[in-house]
């Protein structure tokens, strides 16, 4: 895996994934491209980048759709002819309104835009660089060593597993992301680009809360192990951090 682009790396799972990647034994990814929005809230990422030359922090808001063309060119200038091996759509939000009687239309729209629309549009924008990586690694099997899209989903997006109700914005946005991931896996298979939806587990982040059973480090370490083991049999699937397949 020569390059990986991860969105939403100022804190939480995104930052955790970056830390795990730079802790891997050699060879590490040549380019770990990590996006953040606010420099003042991303100091840990920026400090980490000063210690590891393969971390490339990039200031970008995934909801800035007008800026996508410029951002792709910025990434292309870094990865050059090698292309992009992995696009990890991690950035996401969860509205505070969870129950039906408190659900607000604006919360639903904002959550859907960040959690579903942005990963779809990011994937669309980076298909050329993913294709380039796939072509350059034609001898490699389908997976992250060739070209791969990982969409950070959630078990809360599983319709089959919903036993508690509520969480309208978050659940529906992740269910929609799962559907989009399946379509990506079909549409891009001809280019040998895989797509998977991944649930990080219940993690001790701002979103998951302090009572969650998994630390960020535990979740992210498992996610990277699982991702690196992905092959053709996983294409279009829905998995959790430890590789267990989840019901739609």
C-alpha positions as CSV (number, residue, x, y, z in Angstrom):
1,X,0.0,0.0,0.0
2,X,1.8,3.0,-1.3
3,X,-0.8,5.7,-0.4
4,X,-3.9,6.1,1.8
5,X,-6.2,9.2,2.1
6,X,-8.2,9.4,5.3
7,X,-10.8,12.1,5.9
8,X,-11.6,13.5,9.3
9,X,-8.2,13.1,11.1
10,X,-8.2,15.9,13.5
11,X,-9.4,13.6,16.4
12,X,-11.1,10.3,17.2
13,X,-10.9,7.4,14.7
14,X,-9.3,9.3,11.9
15,X,-6.3,10.4,14.1
16,X,-6.2,6.9,15.6
17,X,-5.9,5.3,12.1
18,X,-3.0,7.6,11.3
19,X,-1.2,6.7,14.6
20,X,-1.7,2.9,13.8
21,X,-0.3,3.3,10.3
22,X,2.9,5.1,11.4
23,X,3.3,2.4,14.0
24,X,3.3,-0.4,11.5
25,X,6.6,-2.3,10.8
26,X,8.3,-1.4,7.5
27,X,7.2,-1.0,4.8
28,X,4.8,1.7,5.9
29,X,2.6,3.6,3.4
30,X,4.7,6.1,1.6
31,X,2.0,8.7,1.8
32,X,-0.6,8.9,4.7
33,X,-2.7,11.8,3.5
34,X,-4.8,13.0,6.5
35,X,-7.5,15.7,6.2
36,X,-8.5,18.1,8.8
37,X,-10.7,21.2,8.9
38,X,-9.6,23.5,11.7
39,X,-5.8,23.8,12.4
40,X,-6.5,25.0,15.9
41,X,-8.3,21.8,16.7
42,X,-5.8,19.5,14.9
43,X,-2.6,20.3,16.7
44,X,-2.0,16.6,17.7
45,X,-2.2,15.6,14.0
46,X,0.1,18.4,12.9
47,X,2.6,17.7,15.6
48,X,2.6,14.0,14.6
49,X,3.3,15.0,11.0
50,X,6.4,16.8,12.1
51,X,7.7,13.5,13.5
52,X,6.8,11.3,10.6
53,X,7.6,12.4,7.0
54,X,5.0,10.0,5.5
55,X,2.1,11.9,7.2
56,X,0.8,14.6,4.9
57,X,-1.9,16.7,6.7
58,X,-4.2,18.4,4.2
59,X,-6.7,21.1,5.3
60,X,-10.0,20.2,3.6
61,X,-13.8,20.1,4.4
62,X,-15.5,17.2,2.7
63,X,-18.7,19.2,2.5
64,X,-16.9,21.8,0.3
65,X,-18.0,20.3,-3.0
66,X,-16.8,23.2,-5.0
67,X,-13.3,22.6,-3.8
68,X,-13.1,18.9,-4.8
69,X,-11.3,19.5,-8.2
70,X,-8.6,21.6,-6.5
71,X,-8.2,19.0,-3.7
72,X,-7.8,16.1,-6.1
73,X,-5.1,18.0,-7.9
74,X,-3.4,18.6,-4.5
75,X,-3.4,14.9,-3.8
76,X,-2.3,14.0,-7.3
77,X,0.7,16.3,-6.9
78,X,1.8,14.2,-3.9
79,X,1.1,10.6,-5.1
80,X,1.9,11.5,-8.8
81,X,1.9,8.6,-11.3
82,X,1.5,6.0,-8.6
83,X,-2.1,7.0,-8.0
84,X,-4.1,6.4,-4.8
85,X,-4.3,3.0,-3.3
86,X,-6.9,3.6,-0.5
87,X,-9.6,6.2,0.0
88,X,-10.9,5.9,3.5
89,X,-14.0,7.9,3.9
90,X,-14.0,8.3,7.7
91,X,-15.4,11.8,8.4
92,X,-18.8,11.7,9.9
93,X,-21.3,13.4,12.3
94,X,-24.2,12.4,14.5
95,X,-27.0,14.9,15.4
96,X,-28.0,15.4,19.0
97,X,-31.7,14.9,18.2
98,X,-32.2,11.1,18.3
99,X,-35.9,10.4,19.0
100,X,-38.6,10.9,16.5
101,X,-40.4,13.7,18.4
102,X,-37.1,15.7,18.7
103,X,-35.8,15.0,15.1
104,X,-35.2,18.2,13.1
105,X,-35.2,18.3,9.3
106,X,-32.0,20.4,9.2
107,X,-30.2,17.8,11.4
108,X,-31.3,15.0,8.9
109,X,-30.1,17.0,5.9
110,X,-26.7,17.9,7.4
111,X,-26.1,14.4,8.6
112,X,-27.0,12.9,5.3
113,X,-24.7,15.4,3.4
114,X,-21.7,14.6,5.6
115,X,-22.2,10.9,6.1
116,X,-23.5,9.8,2.7
117,X,-23.3,12.5,0.0
118,X,-19.7,13.4,0.8
119,X,-18.3,9.9,0.7
120,X,-20.1,9.3,-2.6
121,X,-18.8,12.5,-4.1
122,X,-15.3,11.9,-2.7
123,X,-15.2,8.5,-4.3
124,X,-16.4,10.0,-7.6
125,X,-13.7,12.6,-7.5
126,X,-10.9,10.1,-6.7
127,X,-11.8,7.3,-9.1
128,X,-9.2,8.5,-11.6
129,X,-6.4,8.2,-9.0
130,X,-7.7,4.9,-7.8
131,X,-7.8,3.6,-11.4
132,X,-4.2,4.8,-11.8
133,X,-3.1,2.8,-8.7
134,X,-5.0,-0.3,-9.9
135,X,-3.4,-0.2,-13.3
136,X,0.1,0.3,-11.8
137,X,-0.4,-2.7,-9.5
138,X,-2.1,-5.0,-12.0
139,X,-0.2,-8.0,-10.6
140,X,-1.7,-7.5,-7.1
141,X,-4.9,-9.1,-6.0
142,X,-8.1,-7.0,-5.5
143,X,-7.6,-5.1,-2.2
144,X,-5.8,-2.2,-0.5
145,X,-2.5,-3.2,-2.1
146,X,-4.1,-2.4,-5.4
147,X,-7.1,0.0,-5.1
148,X,-9.7,0.1,-2.4
149,X,-12.5,2.4,-1.0
150,X,-13.3,2.0,2.7
151,X,-16.5,3.7,3.9
152,X,-16.7,4.1,7.7
153,X,-20.2,2.8,8.4
154,X,-21.8,1.7,11.7
155,X,-23.8,-1.2,13.0
156,X,-26.4,1.4,13.6
157,X,-26.9,1.4,9.8
158,X,-27.9,-2.2,9.9
159,X,-31.7,-2.4,9.4
160,X,-31.7,-6.0,10.4
161,X,-29.9,-5.3,13.7
162,X,-32.1,-2.3,14.7
163,X,-33.7,-3.3,18.0
164,X,-33.8,0.1,19.7
165,X,-35.2,2.6,17.1
166,X,-34.4,6.3,17.2
167,X,-31.2,7.9,15.8
168,X,-33.0,8.8,12.6
169,X,-30.3,10.9,11.1
170,X,-27.3,8.7,11.9
171,X,-29.0,5.4,11.2
172,X,-30.5,6.4,7.8
173,X,-27.3,8.1,6.7
174,X,-25.2,5.0,7.4
175,X,-27.8,2.6,5.8
176,X,-27.6,4.8,2.7
177,X,-23.8,4.7,2.8
178,X,-24.0,0.9,2.9
179,X,-26.2,0.9,-0.2
180,X,-23.8,3.3,-1.9
181,X,-20.8,1.1,-1.0
182,X,-22.5,-1.9,-2.6
183,X,-23.1,0.0,-5.8
184,X,-19.5,1.2,-5.8
185,X,-18.3,-2.4,-5.5
186,X,-20.3,-3.3,-8.6
187,X,-19.6,-0.2,-10.7
188,X,-15.8,-0.2,-10.1
189,X,-15.1,-3.9,-10.1
190,X,-14.2,-3.7,-13.8
191,X,-11.4,-1.4,-12.9
192,X,-10.3,-3.8,-10.1
193,X,-11.2,-1.3,-7.4
194,X,-12.9,-2.8,-4.4
195,X,-15.3,-1.1,-2.0
196,X,-16.3,-2.1,1.6
197,X,-18.4,-0.7,4.4
198,X,-16.7,-1.0,7.9
199,X,-18.1,-0.6,11.4
200,X,-15.5,0.5,13.9
201,X,-17.3,-0.9,16.9
202,X,-18.6,1.0,19.9
203,X,-15.6,3.3,20.6
204,X,-14.6,5.8,23.2
205,X,-14.8,8.9,21.0
206,X,-16.8,12.1,21.4
207,X,-19.6,10.3,19.5
208,X,-19.3,7.0,21.2
209,X,-18.9,8.3,24.8
210,X,-16.8,7.2,27.7
211,X,-18.8,4.0,28.4
212,X,-17.9,2.4,25.1
213,X,-16.0,-0.9,25.5
214,X,-13.3,-0.2,22.9
215,X,-10.6,2.4,23.0
216,X,-9.7,4.3,19.9
217,X,-6.4,2.4,19.8
218,X,-8.0,-1.0,20.0
219,X,-10.5,-0.2,17.3
220,X,-8.1,1.4,14.9
221,X,-5.5,-1.4,15.3
222,X,-8.1,-4.0,14.5
223,X,-9.5,-1.9,11.6
224,X,-6.0,-1.7,9.9
225,X,-5.4,-5.4,10.4
226,X,-8.8,-6.2,8.9
227,X,-8.4,-3.7,6.0
228,X,-4.9,-5.1,5.1
229,X,-6.4,-8.6,4.9
230,X,-9.3,-7.6,2.5
231,X,-9.4,-9.5,-0.7
232,X,-11.8,-10.1,-3.6
233,X,-14.2,-12.1,-1.3
234,X,-14.8,-9.0,0.8
235,X,-15.7,-6.7,-2.1
236,X,-19.1,-5.0,-1.6
237,X,-19.4,-6.4,2.0
238,X,-20.3,-4.9,5.3
239,X,-17.9,-5.8,8.1
240,X,-17.0,-4.7,11.6
241,X,-13.5,-3.8,12.9
242,X,-12.4,-7.4,13.6
243,X,-13.5,-8.7,10.2
244,X,-16.9,-10.2,11.2
245,X,-19.5,-9.8,8.5
246,X,-22.6,-7.8,9.5
247,X,-26.2,-8.2,8.4
248,X,-27.6,-5.4,6.2
